[in-house]
């Protein structure tokens, strides 16, 4: 799901084609298993407007929709004198240590990432930095937002609350809200994982670049004992 979300974020921006708009929200619904097979991506402007725009993009394979995203893009304006937030600061990537999550997770995508965990990890709570040296789309430049979005879905595995060898907790969606255009190649994740008593859970994250917080992410979880 993680690379697919970055690809769809890039497709949304290209479909819009307007530099005066900023992507403020991306809401992904995961509708099927994403296999390693050929796929198609389509996008359309659902709600055009002078100051706001809603763009929808889909990834399909063999006639099935696998992922759908609805993205709001809002008009750019100068509010630098009003900017502010109350999110806790995140120590930089240089202060992180080796990630031990490989004990739980494997696969080519995870192995392609550089991950650094920050002090204070405990079950259901963790902070980390991630980056990738691999291009999202070979030979195509993408925005920093699309580049960082492709790693955001990894938040659900960054601060596990239960051993994934005993409990499955896949996410059915990913919703990202952005209040500042990010920059750079590092994605910082400040992650909290909550499990409810009836088989559902929530992974909530504050998203950072090296300049500070730029947005939030939320993932709905279905909890399934092995």
Secondary structure, 3 states (H helix, E strand, C coil): CHHHHHHHHHHHHHHHCCCCEEEEEEEEEECCCCCCCCCEEEEEEEECCCCEEEEEEEEEECCEEEEEEEEEEEECCCCHHHCCCCCCCCCCHHHCEECCHHHCCCCHHHHCEEEEECCCCECCEEEEEEEECCCCECCECCCHHHHHHHHHHHHHHCCCCCCCCCEECCECEEEEEECCCCCCCCEEEEEEEEECCCCEEEEEEEEEECCEEEEEEEEEEECEEC
